[in-house]
Amino acid sequence: MDGVKSTARPRRWDEPFESLAPAVVEELFDAFDELRHELAIVIFEHNLDLVLALADHACVFAHPVDNSVRGVQIRHSTITEGGDP
């Protein structure tokens, strides 16, 4: 992790892609894609495909049959260039 991301206070976004037109989602995705190189970003989002396309790390919370909550780390990767929503 570079110095900027390791020392910056994370910016948190709660469902930023919810109820947006596809063109706006694409613009916002591109903005997050640029911003993630400068800041630590935490996104809470139901659209897993969008978040995984942006993520260095992801944690998904699932509700098993008994309705308890458990976290499962499902992806750990490095940033790649040219992610698409």
C-alpha positions as CSV (number, residue, x, y, z in Angstrom):
1,M,0.0,0.0,0.0
2,D,1.4,3.4,-0.9
3,G,2.0,6.2,1.6
4,V,-1.1,8.2,0.6
5,K,-3.6,5.3,1.1
6,S,-1.9,4.1,4.3
7,T,-2.1,7.5,6.0
8,A,-5.3,9.0,4.6
9,R,-8.6,8.8,6.5
10,P,-10.9,6.6,4.5
11,R,-13.8,8.2,2.7
12,R,-17.0,6.3,3.2
13,W,-19.9,6.1,0.7
14,D,-23.2,4.4,1.4
15,E,-24.8,2.9,-1.8
16,P,-23.5,5.7,-4.1
17,F,-24.8,3.9,-7.3
18,E,-28.4,3.3,-6.0
19,S,-31.2,4.5,-8.3
20,L,-28.9,6.2,-10.8
21,A,-29.3,6.2,-14.5
22,P,-26.7,3.9,-16.3
23,A,-24.9,6.9,-17.8
24,V,-24.5,8.5,-14.3
25,V,-23.4,5.2,-12.8
26,E,-20.6,5.1,-15.5
27,E,-19.5,8.6,-14.7
28,L,-19.5,8.0,-11.0
29,F,-17.6,4.7,-11.5
30,D,-15.0,6.6,-13.5
31,A,-14.7,9.2,-10.8
32,F,-14.2,6.5,-8.1
33,D,-11.7,4.7,-10.3
34,E,-9.6,7.9,-10.4
35,L,-10.1,8.8,-6.8
36,R,-9.1,5.4,-5.5
37,H,-5.5,6.1,-6.5
38,E,-5.4,9.1,-4.2
39,L,-7.6,8.2,-1.3
40,A,-8.7,5.2,0.8
41,I,-12.3,4.6,-0.1
42,V,-14.9,2.4,1.7
43,I,-18.0,1.7,-0.3
44,F,-21.2,0.0,1.1
45,E,-23.1,-1.2,-2.0
46,H,-25.5,-3.9,-3.1
47,N,-24.1,-3.8,-6.7
48,L,-21.2,-6.2,-6.1
49,D,-20.0,-6.2,-9.7
50,L,-19.3,-2.5,-9.6
51,V,-17.6,-2.6,-6.2
52,L,-15.4,-5.6,-7.2
53,A,-14.3,-3.8,-10.3
54,L,-13.0,-1.0,-8.1
55,A,-11.8,-2.9,-5.1
56,D,-8.3,-3.7,-3.9
57,H,-10.0,-5.6,-1.0
58,A,-13.7,-6.6,-0.6
59,C,-15.7,-7.9,2.3
60,V,-19.2,-9.3,1.7
61,F,-21.7,-9.8,4.5
62,A,-24.2,-12.6,4.0
63,H,-27.3,-13.6,5.9
64,P,-27.3,-17.3,6.4
65,V,-30.4,-19.3,7.1
66,D,-30.4,-18.5,10.8
67,N,-30.3,-14.7,10.0
68,S,-27.0,-14.1,11.9
69,V,-24.4,-12.0,10.0
70,R,-21.0,-13.3,9.1
71,G,-18.3,-11.6,7.0
72,V,-16.5,-13.5,4.3
73,Q,-13.5,-12.0,2.5
74,I,-14.1,-13.0,-1.1
75,R,-11.4,-11.1,-3.0
76,H,-8.0,-9.9,-2.4
77,S,-6.2,-8.5,-5.4
78,T,-4.0,-5.7,-6.7
79,I,-5.3,-2.7,-8.6
80,T,-5.5,-3.3,-12.3
81,E,-5.8,-0.7,-15.0
82,G,-8.9,-0.2,-17.1
83,G,-11.7,-1.7,-15.0
84,D,-15.1,-1.4,-16.4
85,P,-18.4,-1.2,-14.6
